[in-house]
């Protein structure tokens, strides 16, 4: 578009009537006007480099209770504090009907039967800390996602997504442990690369939208043709588990889900066999009202620089997808960034740095030498992701791996780190 504006300035608006400027005086005068005109054009187009609100990040010293000290960088005008620490693989958060926050903890990668759900209680915005961290559920199989829903009769429910099943408990405000037995709403395959860890892509994530529950289930492998329909999918069901159906197929590992403005936004991780610089990790906007399941391409297609390409490993497969029909991502991330949790800040956000933006937690590449991820980025429609919090990987040393983001107020949020077992509170100064 910018080239067309410059071309039209010199040559006119119609290709057949274009007449170049030959007179030397006119060329000199025109050049002066052109420079001024170009500056106006470049600074008036939304999203141009001159008008992008580039984030100036400032360093903040972090000192954990275990004595570890490092620095994290945040946008100017924001501060960070430690809201809770001493946890293990602390994952995703949700607010209960009684106002308390609940968070899952997957313990560690050597034991998949010691997961927890904690209550985060007594938050003090002045200190940025929780007064109490209370165990609510114990001995769980890789709890990743917790959510709450109140049915038409006024009964609140706590939903819990484990590797092998989705269950719900009747919830009673103020309780510090479940006072009811769970109802199992769905079961999921729990084998794969390594049964000890619960299989490849062992997390299940939930989000509610318009009285329906959406659940993502990752693939059983890096790149393969699945034998079970529920693998590498996002499904939807009634809140009691009935009428389950798949709305997204071939979504390799969609760990982050958020319902925003009539869409279900999902972060998704690409495969690992295509080198250091492919494929893009992705974020999609799904239409929850879609009548039939959409195919998102994996394992037959992958994204590079936002474009879909066929994976040569599956070129001879009779089941291969048409990569030209794969939905376009809302945004993409550098290969192996591993996007997880996401949060949206609408027009009620007071800070321009957050208004109309997603924040996405990039868990980080297992190949540390790539220096990909290990950060929180800001995502706006039509713009490339921009760093919002950095410093979780420095000089080859991992200080944290961002997991989930939960909005606390207009301009403040919590961030879980499942590497150091820390929950951070980020807020305006």
N, C-alpha and C positions, 0 to 999 in steps of 0.2 A: 504493500500500500504506500509506503514512504517513497519507493522508487517511482510509482505512478505520479505522486504529487510533484516530485522534482522534475520528472519528464514533462509533465503538463505545464510546469512553470516555464520551461525553456521552449517547448515546441507546440503548446496548445493542447487541446483536449481530444482532438480527433486524429487518428492515424493518417488519414488521407490529406489533412490540411496542415500537417506539421511542416513548419518552415524554420530552419535553424537560423541563429543570429550570426551575421557575418561582420557587420560594422564594428570596428575596433572600439570606438567610444561607447557604443551600445553594449558591447561585450563587457567592458570595464564596469559600466554602471549596473548592468544586469548581474554581474558577479557579486557586487556589493549587496544588492537586494537579495540575491540568492543565499548568501551567507546568513543574513538576518532571517530570511524566510525559513531556511533549513533549521535554524536554531528554534524558531517558534514551532515548527512542525514536530521536531524531535522531542521537545519538552511539553507538547500538548497531547501526544498520543498516549492513552493509558497503557501502562505496562512497559513504556520505553525505559531504557536504562537511566535516563535523567530523572524520571518521575517515580521510579520504584523506590519505595521507602526502605532503603538499605538499612539493615539493622546494625547498629554499632554495639558490639559485645564487649562487656567489661568483666574482668576477672574477679572472682569471689573465692576466698579461702574456705575450704571445707575441712572440718576436723571431726572425725568419727570417734565414738566411745572406745573403739579398739586401738586408738592412737594413730590411725592412718590419716595423713594430711595430704591434700591435693587441692587443685583449683578447678572451678567450673566457670565458664563465661556465659553471661546472660545479657539481654538487651539493656542498654542504659536506662535507668529509671526503675529497674526491677531488682528485687532482693530474693535471697533463697535461705531457707533454714531447714533443719532436720526435724520433721514432724514425728517420726518414729524410727527406731533402728533396732538392731539385734534380731531381726527376722531372718528367714532363709531365702527361698525363691519366691519372694512376694510378687504377686501378679496383678489381678484385676479387681477393681473396686466397684461398689454399688451402695446407694443410700437406701436405708430401710424406711418404712412408713413412719417410724418413731424418730427419724432424724439422725440416727447413728449410722456410721459408715461401716461397711463390712468389706473384708479383703481376703482373697485366697492366697495360699502359700503352698507351693509344690515341694517344699523341703529341699531335696537335691537330686542329682542325676544318678545316684547309686541306690536309691530306695524309693520305689514308687507307691509305697503304702503308708507313708507318714505325712501325707499332706494335711493342711489345716485350713480352717476358716476362722479369722479373727474379727472381733469387734474393735473398731477404733472409736474410742469414747472420750468425751470431755475435751474437745478441741478448743484451744485458746488462740484466737487470731492475733493477739498481742505478742505472744511468744512464738506462735507458729507451731505449737506442739500439741500432741494428744496426751491427756492425763493418764489414760489407761489403754493397754492393749490386752484384750480379754479373749482367751481361746473359746470358740463357740462350737466348733466341730473338729474332731481329730481322727487320725488313722484313715485318711482318704486316699483314693487312687488318682493322683495327679489333678487336684482341683484347679481349674484355670479360671472359670467364670462363675460369678454369682449375680443373681438378679432378683428383683422383687416385683410382685404384681398383686393388685387387690381386685378380687372378682366382683361380679355384679351383686352378690349378696353381702359385700363389705368385708369378706374374709381376706386378710393379707396372706401371701404365700412367699416363701423363700425358695428360689430355684437354684440348683447346683449342677454344673456340668462337669462330669468326671470322664476319664478316658473311655470307660466301658458303658456308661449309662447317664441318662438325664433324670434327675429326680427333683421332687419338691416337698417341702415341709409346710404345714400350717404354721404361720408365724404369729406370735403374740408380742405386742409392743413391750419393750423393757426386759424380755427374757435374755438370759445369758447362756442358755443352751437350749436345743430343741425340746419342746414338750410334746411332740407328736412323732409318730413313725413316718418315714418317707414313703411317698408314692413314686414308683418308677414309671416315667412317661415314655421313655425310649431306651433302647440298648444299642450299643455301637461296637464294631469290631475293635479288638484291643491287641492285635498282633501285628508284626511287621518286621522291620530290620532287626530289632532286638526286643524280645518279649520282656526282658527284665525292666526295660524302660517304658513298657506299655506300648511298644510299636513305634514305627516312624510317624512323626506328626501326631503326638499323643494328646494334644489339647483340643478341647471343644469350647466354643464361644457362643454366647447368647445375646440377643437383643429383642426387646418388645417393640412392636409398632402396631397401632390400631387393633388392639385386642388379639394379636397373633404373636407367636414366638418364633423367632428365626434362629437357626443353629448352624454353625459351620463345623465341618468335619474334614480334617486334612487327609492327604493322600497316604498310602501305605509304603511309599517308596519315593525315590528321587525323580525317576522318569520311567513309567511303565503304563501298560494298559490294565486298568483296574478290573477286577472281577466282581466287586461289590458296588452296587449303585450309590450307596451313601458316601463312599470315599470321595474325597476331593469335591465336595459339594456344599451348598447352602440350602437347607430345607426350611419349610415353614409348617406350623401346626397350630391348632387351637390351643388355648392356654391349659387345657386339660390333657393335651397330648394327642387328641383325635385329629383325623383328617390330615395326616402328614403327607407332604409332597415336596419334591425338589424344585427349586426355582433357578438354581445355578449349578451347572455341571462343569467339570474340568477346571475347577478353581483349586489350584494345587494345595495351598495352605493359607486360608483366609483367617487369620487369628484375630484381627481387629474388626469390630462391627460397631456402627453407630447409625441411628435413625435420625436424619436431619432433613427438614423441609420436604417431606414426601418421598425421600429416597433412603435406601439402605447403603451406607458407604462401607466398603470392605477393603482392608489392606491385604495384599497377597504376595507371597514369596515365590520367586522364580526358581527354576531348577539349578543344579550345581555342576552340570557336566559340560557346559558350553564355554568354559574359560573364565578368566578373571573379569572380563568386561561385558559379559552377557550371561543371562538375559536381564533386562530391566526388572526390578521389583515394581509392583503396581498398586494402584488404588482405584477402585471402580465405584461408580454410582449405580446401584441396581434399582430397577423399578419393582416395588413390592407387589404391584397389581398385575404383573405380567401373567398371561394365561398359561403358558408352557415354559419349561426350563430352557434357559439360554446356555449356549456352549461357550466357555471362555478359553478354549483352545488347548490347554495342557492335556497330554504331553506332546501333542502334534505341532503346536505352534508356540512361539515365544516372542517377546517384545524386545526390540533394540532401538533406542532413540525414539520411542513412542510408536514404532511401526511393527506390525506383526509379520513374522517370517515362519516358514515351515521348518521344523526340527528335522535335520537329515537322518537322525537315528530312526525316525518312524516313516520315512519316505515310502516304503513298500507296504505299509499297513493298509489293510482294506477298510479299516475303521477311521482313517485319518480325517481330520476336520478341514473345512475350507477356511484357511487363515485370513482370507479377505473378508469374511463375515464375522470375525471375532469382534466383540464390542470394544470400542476405543476406551482406554483408561482415562479416568478423571485427571490423574497425574502419574508420573513415573519417578522412580528413585534409582540411584546408581546400583548396579548389580551387586548383590549380596549385602545390601544395607539391612535387610530383614525388618521391614516395618511391622509393628505390632499395634498397640493401642493408639486411639485417636480421639480427639475432642474438638468440638466446634464452638466458636465464640461468635455470637450473632451481633446484631446492631446494638444490643444492650451493653456490650463491652465499651467501657469508656476510653480505653487506650487504643489509639490508632494502630499500634503494633499488633493488636489482636482482633480488632473488629473485622467481621466477615472472613475469618480465617479458621482453618483447621490447624491444630498442632498434632504432629504425628511422632510417636516414639520409634526411633530406629535402633533396634536391639544390637545391631552390629554384626559384621562378618566374622565367621569362625576363622577365616584366614586373616589374622590381625595385620599382616603386612600390607593388605589392601587399604587399610585405614578408612574403611567404609562404615557408615552408621555410627554407633556409639554416640548418639546425639538426639536432640529433639529439633524438628524442623517445622517451619511455618509453610502451609500450603494455601494458596489462593488460586481461584479459577483462572486459567490462562497464563499462569506464571510458574516458573520452576521453583521447587522447594528451596527455602532459604534457612540457613542455620538460625536456631533460636537459643539452644543450649548446647554447648560443646565442652569437651574436656574429659569425657569418660574414658578415652583412650589417649594416652600421652607417652611418647617414646617407647612404644611397644608394651606399656604397662596398662592393664585394664583396671580402672577404678570403679566402673559400674556399667550396667547394661539397661538402658531405659526400657520399660515395659508398658505401663498404662498411664493415661492422663485422665484426671477427673476434675472437672470445673467446680470450684468452691464458691466463687462469687463473680462479679462482673469481670474482673481482670486477674483473678487468682486461681491457682489450680494445684493439685497434688500430682506427684510423679513417683511411680514405683520403680525401684531398681532391684531386679531379681538376682543380681550378682553379689552385691554387698548387703542385701537384706534391709534396704533403707527406703523410707518414704520421705520425699522432699516436699516442702511447701514453697511455691513461687508466687510472688505477689508484688504489686507496686511498692516502691519505697514510701 
